[in-house]
Amino acid sequence: MEERKWEELNMDILVNVLGRVGMESLLLDVPYVCKSWYKASREPQCWENLIFPTYIKSDDIMEEDCPDRAFAERLAVNYQENLSVTAFLKFIVNRSCGRTTIIKLPNYCTEEALDYVANECPRLKVLHVGAFNMSIEDIIPKFISKWKSLEMMTMGKLHMEEVLPQIGFHCNNFIWLSAPYTYIGKDEASAIVTSLPKLKYLDLHNASFEKETLVMILKGCKKLVHLDIRNCWGFHGVDAEILELASHIPTFMYEGSIILPFYDKVNERTMFMV
């Protein structure tokens, strides 16, 4: 029986496979295998899930063993050494021809890049902002109306009170909020409860909040099926009251919560602005 060659695969099947290999391989390896793979790699379906590396430019990487270093160095060789984060993001998003549904932004994303994503990704369902994009967090609310299909968002450290009401108003299918390493005060908790009535998944691991704030969330978010508050700061773990309020949540992860020795002497919000 004659074996079929990879380059002879049906184009739809090939596109489906190549769309799963990751951005680095899809951009810098796959197109050079053969003509059919090059053609398949240019299909918009391959670029629906855009998981950008944390760092685009090698100069931004401090750790020698950072997993993004090799990708960044290859980009500099294959394109140009001064390739900017904005230019690269536009280049990649453009390949999707408006089909992108998942995007994880790279660090040091600019307002220009975010504006491009807002206008060119109308089907976006999942948005991961990133930890080092605080400079654009305050402008995210004005773009939310462009992403009416948004279902999940991973936020940075600030501006939850401004972002969540916009999500609640424009994104009817939103069910998943991830905000690790953030400060959750009463204002933030109120925004979660009032703006996201359909919320099912809430990830607040390593965040900072007091017991009263957690109680507010548990009483207000009636549809939660997953809550992660592991390794949080500000209260001595869960007690009988918390367990009772969370009894309706199938997956409730809460191990490792502590109160730091200096917790009451500092401004919690300031702690999470570094």
N, C-alpha and C positions, 0 to 999 in steps of 0.2 A: 504494500500500500504506500503510495507516494505521500510524503509528509508535506503539509502546507507550510509556507513561509510566513513569518510575522508580517512582512511587508505586503502580503496578499490578503490580509484580514479584511473583512467587510469594514468600510469606513466608519459606520455607526458604532461597531464594536470597538474599533481601535480608538475612536474618540472617547468612548466611555472609559476605557482602560487608562489612556494617557491623562485624562482629567483627574486622575487620582495619584499621580506620581509626585506631586509637589512642584512648587514654583521654580526652584532651582533647576531640576531636571527637565521640566517642560520648556524652560527658556534656553538652557545652555547645553543640554545633552540630546534630547529627543530630536530636535530639528536636523541634526547632523548624521542621523542613522541612515536614512534613505529618503527618497523623494516622497513616498507615501506618508511616512511619519512626519516629514516637514509639513506636508499639506494638512495632515490631521491636527498638528500642533497649532495651526492658525485658525482652527474652527472655534467660534465663540463659546461653544459648549465646554471646551477644555478650560475656560477661564471663568467659570461660574463661582468657584470657591477660591478666593484670593487671600491666602495666608501669607502675608508679607513677613520677611524676617524682621526681627526686632531692630536690627541695624542694617541700613543700606550702605553706608560709607564706613570703610575700615578705620578711618580716623576717629570715628565716634566710639570705637570699641576699646575698652580699657583692659579687659581680661585677655590674656594670651590664648586661653583654651576656650574662648567663647565659640559656640557652635556656628555662629553667623559669620565668623571671620573669613572662612574659605569662600563662602558665597559672595561676600562683599569684595574680596580680592579678585574673584573671577569676573564680577561685573565691571570692575575698573579696567581689567585687561580687555574684555570683549566689547566694551562700549567706550567710555572715556573716564579718565581719572577723576574729573570734577563733576561727575554725574550727581545731580542733586536729588534729594528725597522727593521733591515735588515732580521733577521731570520723570523720574522712574515710576512713581505712582501713576501719573497720567498715561505713560507708555503702556503699563500693564492693564489698567482699567479700560483703556481704549480697545484692547484685544477682545474684551467680553461683549462688545457691541450692545451694552445695556442689559446683559443677561446675569450679571453678578448678583448672587443671593447671599453670600457670606464674605465678609471682609474683616481682616485683622490689620489694623493700621500699623505701620512701622513707627518707631520712636521719632520724635522731632518732626512730626507731620505739621504742615503749614495750613493757614487758612485757605490759601489758594488751592491746595490739594484737597482739602475737605469740601470746598465748594464744587470742585470737579466731581468728586464722588457723589455729592448730593444730586447733581444734575445728570450724571451718566449712569447711576445705579438705581433706577426707580423700583426695581424688584427686590431690593435689599431686605433680607429677613434677619440677618445676624450681624451686629456691629460690635467689634472689640476695639475700644478706643486706645488702650495701652496706658502704662504707668507714667510715661514721660511725655505726655501730650497735654499737660495742664494749660499750655498757652492757647489751645484751641477749645478747651472745655467750655469756656464762657460763651462761645459762639455756636456751639452745637444746637441749642434750642431753636435757632432760626432755620435750621436745616431739617428738623424732624418732620415737618409737614411734607417733605419730598419722599419720605420713606413710609408710606402708608401700610406696607406689608410687614413692617418690622415686628419681629417676635421675640428677639433676645438682644440684650445689650450688656456689655461689660464696661463699667465706668471706671474713671480714675478717682481722684481724691475729693473733688469739690463740685459745686454747682448742681447738686441733686435736686434742690428745691426748684430750680429753673427748668431742668431737663424733664423731670418726670411729669409735670402737668402737661407739657407739650406731647409727650408720648401718650398719656391718657386720652388726650383730645383727638389725636390724629391716627393712632395705631391701635385699631380695634382687636388685633390678634396678638397683642403683646402679652407674654406669659412668663418671661424669664428675665430676672435682673441679677447680675453679678456685680458686686461692689466690694471686693476684698481690700483690706488695708485702708479702709475709709473710716472717717468719724461719722457716727450716726447719732445725732442728737434728736430732740423732740421734733424739730422742724423737718429734718430728713425723714424721720419715722412717719410723721403726718403726711408728707408728700407720697411716701410709699403706699400708705393705707388709703388715702383719698384718691390718688391718681391712677392706681393700678388695681382695680377691683377684681380683675381676672387673673391676677398673678398666681402662678402655680409653683415656680421655682425661684428660690431666693438664696443667693450665696453671699454670706457676709463673713467668711473665714478671715481671721486675723484682723478683724475690724475693732473699733473702739466704741463701746456704748455701755450704758448703765442698765440695771435690771428693769427700771421703769420704762425705758425705751423698748426693750425686748417685749415686755408685757403689752405695750401699745401695738406692736407689730402683730403679736400672736392673737390679740383680740380683734384686730381689724382685718387681717388677711385670712379670710375664711376658706379660701380655695387652695391653700398651700398643700402641696404633696411632697415637697422637698425643701428643707431648711438646713443650711450649713452655717453654724456659728462656732466652729472649732477654733481653738487658740485665740479667742477674743480677749480684749482687755476691758476691765471696768467693773466686773462683778465676779463673785466667787462661785462660778459654775451654776448649774441649774438646781432648783429645789423642787419641793412637792408642787408648789403653785405653778411653776414653769412647766413641769411635766404634765400637769393636768391640762393646762391651756394648749399644750402641743400634742395632746393625745390623739387628735384627729389627723396628724401629719404622718403619713406612712414612713417617710425617711427624715429623721431628725438627728443631725450630727452635732454634738456639743462638747466633745472632750477638749480639755486643756485650757478652759477659760480661767483667767487670773486677774487679780488686782495688783498692779505694780506698787512697790513701796512708796514711790513718789507720785502716784497717780493723782491724788487729791491736791497736789501742789502745783500742777501745771495746767495749761490750757490744752485740752485734748485736741481741739481742732488744729492748733498750731503744731502739735506733734506730727500730724499727718500731712503737713504742707512741705516737708523736706523732700 
